[in-house]
Amino acid sequence: MSGHATGSGWPSARPPIARTVLSWELQDIAQLPLVRAELRRITTAQDHGSSDPDLRDQLILAFDEMASNALRHGGGGVRAAVRLTDDSYLIEVSDLGSTAPPAPAVGRDPSEGGLGLYLIAEMASAHGWYVGDQHKHVWALLPRR
């Protein structure tokens, strides 16, 4: 289940079982500031402010990168969820672009962007993607503590 990015893509793997805390249907990048604020508010309230703010920032950054990638490149039907395991946040974003795996930018100047998948892979304890229900599902597991 765990894996590191190899070559140009993420490993094909299913995520661990986790309970859904928050989920959204996304149509536009313009929704992301409100979603990020909701995610920050809910995760802070749920752990009563006891978790590391840096880990919460990583969660929000990873969520934002995954959701914006799906909205820009995924072909519509974007759904995003944050779930909980015993010790981690599971971010899962799905879209209708089921024929193309997530592909980190290769050979691109960092100033042009496109390095979000590399960053997420570094922060995550596990990550991957799979196809189900005609959707591509991209996921990352980030520590909560």
Solvent accessible surface area in square Angstrom, and as a share of the most:
residue,aa,sasa,rsa
1,M,132,0.59
2,S,82,0.53
3,G,19,0.18
4,H,141,0.63
5,A,32,0.24
6,T,100,0.58
7,G,75,0.72
8,S,66,0.42
9,G,17,0.16
10,W,10,0.04
11,P,33,0.21
12,S,88,0.57
13,A,22,0.17
14,R,145,0.53
15,P,25,0.16
16,P,31,0.19
17,I,168,0.86
18,A,25,0.20
19,R,154,0.56
20,T,72,0.42
21,V,31,0.18
22,L,22,0.11
23,S,75,0.48
24,W,32,0.11
25,E,115,0.52
26,L,5,0.02
27,Q,137,0.61
28,D,75,0.39
29,I,64,0.33
30,A,78,0.60
31,Q,56,0.25
32,L,4,0.02
33,P,71,0.45
34,L,142,0.71
35,V,9,0.05
36,R,75,0.27
37,A,52,0.40
38,E,51,0.23
39,L,0,0.00
40,R,102,0.37
41,R,147,0.54
42,I,52,0.26
43,T,2,0.01
44,T,49,0.29
45,A,66,0.51
46,Q,83,0.37
47,D,20,0.10
48,H,165,0.74
49,G,46,0.44
50,S,86,0.55
51,S,11,0.07
52,D,62,0.32
53,P,86,0.54
54,D,93,0.48
55,L,28,0.14
56,R,18,0.07
57,D,63,0.32
58,Q,59,0.26
59,L,0,0.00
60,I,10,0.05
61,L,72,0.36
62,A,0,0.00
63,F,0,0.00
64,D,31,0.16
65,E,47,0.21
66,M,5,0.02
67,A,0,0.00
68,S,9,0.06
69,N,42,0.21
70,A,7,0.05
71,L,35,0.17
72,R,147,0.54
73,H,143,0.64
74,G,1,0.01
75,G,66,0.63
76,G,37,0.35
77,G,41,0.39
78,V,4,0.02
79,R,94,0.34
80,A,2,0.02
81,A,7,0.05
82,V,1,0.00
83,R,58,0.21
84,L,18,0.09
85,T,27,0.16
86,D,141,0.73
87,D,93,0.48
88,S,7,0.04
89,Y,10,0.04
90,L,2,0.01
91,I,0,0.00
92,E,15,0.07
93,V,3,0.02
94,S,5,0.03
95,D,4,0.02
96,L,88,0.44
97,G,19,0.18
98,S,30,0.19
99,T,134,0.78
100,A,54,0.42
101,P,61,0.38
102,P,11,0.07
103,A,67,0.52
104,P,6,0.04
105,A,13,0.10
106,V,108,0.62
107,G,88,0.84
108,R,105,0.38
109,D,75,0.39
110,P,96,0.60
111,S,103,0.66
112,E,120,0.54
113,G,33,0.31
114,G,37,0.36
115,L,67,0.33
116,G,9,0.09
117,L,14,0.07
118,Y,77,0.29
119,L,77,0.38
120,I,0,0.00
121,A,10,0.08
122,E,148,0.66
123,M,30,0.14
124,A,11,0.08
125,S,69,0.45
126,A,7,0.06
127,H,1,0.00
128,G,0,0.00
129,W,37,0.13
130,Y,32,0.12
131,V,69,0.40
132,G,17,0.17
133,D,114,0.59
134,Q,146,0.65
135,H,18,0.08
136,K,19,0.08
137,H,22,0.10
138,V,14,0.08
139,W,0,0.00
140,A,0,0.00
141,L,25,0.12
142,L,1,0.01
143,P,45,0.28
144,R,35,0.13
145,R,174,0.63
